[in-house]
């Protein structure tokens, strides 16, 4: 059995970058929701922050769904 180290390193690198990107997107979503909470406490609204948070969560869900699709296909 011969291991293709270049391919293994490539898979590791891509998975590391995608993982960091997903964590960043999820963090932006949580930050947007916390801004909504702060705005509600001050009597205002943060519609743009909530919309951005939902978009970040949707992008995370889409990336996870695509990953599952790649595994199953």
C-alpha positions in Angstrom: 0.0 0.0 0.0 1.3 3.4 -1.0 0.2 6.6 0.6 -0.1 9.7 -1.6 1.2 12.2 0.9 0.6 15.2 -1.4 -3.1 14.3 -1.7 -3.3 13.8 2.1 -1.7 17.1 2.7 -4.0 18.8 0.3 -7.1 17.3 1.9 -5.8 18.4 5.3 -5.2 21.9 4.1 -8.6 22.4 2.5 -10.4 20.9 5.5 -8.5 23.2 7.9 -9.3 26.3 5.8 -13.0 25.3 5.5 -13.2 24.7 9.3 -11.8 28.1 10.1 -14.1 29.7 7.7 -17.2 28.0 9.1 -16.2 28.9 12.7 -15.7 32.5 11.5 -19.1 32.6 9.9 -20.8 31.1 12.9 -19.0 33.7 15.1 -20.3 36.5 12.9 -23.8 35.1 13.3 -23.6 35.0 17.0 -22.1 38.5 17.1 -25.1 39.8 15.0 -27.6 38.2 17.4 -25.8 39.7 20.4 -26.1 43.2 18.8 -29.8 42.6 18.4 -30.0 41.9 22.2 -28.0 45.0 23.0 -30.2 47.1 20.7 -33.4 45.7 22.2 -32.1 46.6 25.7 -31.5 50.1 24.6 -34.9 50.4 22.9 -33.7 50.2 19.3 -33.6 47.7 16.5 -30.8 46.1 14.7 -32.4 44.7 11.6 -29.2 44.7 9.5 -27.3 42.8 12.2 -30.1 40.2 12.5 -30.3 39.8 8.7 -26.5 39.4 8.5 -26.6 36.8 11.4 -29.3 34.8 9.6 -27.3 35.0 6.4 -24.2 33.7 8.2 -26.2 30.8 9.7 -27.7 30.0 6.3 -24.2 29.9 4.8 -23.0 27.6 7.6 -26.0 25.3 7.0 -25.4 25.3 3.3 -21.7 24.4 3.7 -22.5 21.5 6.1 -25.2 20.3 3.7 -22.7 20.4 0.8 -20.2 18.5 2.9 -22.7 15.8 3.7 -23.7 15.7 0.0 -20.0 15.1 -1.0 -19.7 12.3 1.6 -22.8 10.5 0.5 -22.3 11.0 -3.3 
